[in-house]
Amino acid sequence: MNNLLLFIKQFRLFNISGQSMLPILSDGDVVITTSRIDFFQRGSIIVFTHNSNKEILFVKRIIGLPTEILNCNESFENIIIDSDEIFVLGDNQLDSFDSRKYGPIKMDQVLGKIIFRVWPLNKFGLIK
Amino acid sequence: MKFKNHLFNLLGIRTAFAHCDIPCGIYDPISAKIAAQTVLKATMRLEAVDFSSGVTSVSQPNVIARLIHVKEEHAQQVKNELNIIWSDYFKPEHLDKYPDLHNLFWNANKLAGTTKQNVDSASARKLVEIVDEISKIFWSTKGIEYSDNVADVRFGAI
């Protein structure tokens, strides 16, 4: 019974607001996330909290993993990602407020990886 | 929209933002509406200028110059305000629901140009109307029925 509760507890529902994850996610989509860290990898779409206000949540895609060095910000400087951080970008990169602006985020800000869309019904299904 | 919000609260569904811009960017076509009304008022005042006795005082051309300046400046402001909403707020998915959106913005820009080139209150009135049409669409994307019930009071007397 406890195992079943733990299994169910890893899933959460979120409503998506905004267009920076187009075309994969649209404004108004309702999605399910899993908090299982072993599912997180480069390319995963995640929900995470604002670095100072835990009530504000964002959705982006993981691009850089801990300890990697990236070069994709506007100043063309190398970004060293710490061992407890990840670098995130919006899919709609011409129009996204993401790690290029606010830098890498801490792993403990991540609430879950988006795995399934439940709304709208015509887009119901797994999100890869 | 309210029902959806209540349902989400009931089910404990939180909103995660896929922000396109710096969070808390505020868009509102009301600035364009006020500028369009200013164009209309300046135009109507220009049309009302009486030249039947010729220019008898330097204050007459001064008033006319000021009205033309206000008309020119606010017609440009209508363009600026609308174009920010057009390019920064509206997205391709809005076009699916409102296929005439590009035409509305394009016509509004053309009308703003016409109100600069001419002293024609009919064009200025159309400009106010088209800004209202855009406002209706803008607010409907947020689930709100647009109305500007203080428009006449704001416009005041000529």
Interface residues (C-beta under 8 A of the other chain):
Chain A: L13 F14 N15 I16 S17 G18 Q19 S20 M21 L22 L25 S26 D27 V30 V47 I56 L57 F58 V59 K60 G90 N92 D95 S96 F97 K101
Chain B: F8 L11 G12 I13 R14 T15 A16 F17 A18 H19 C20 D21 I22 P23 K91 P92 E93
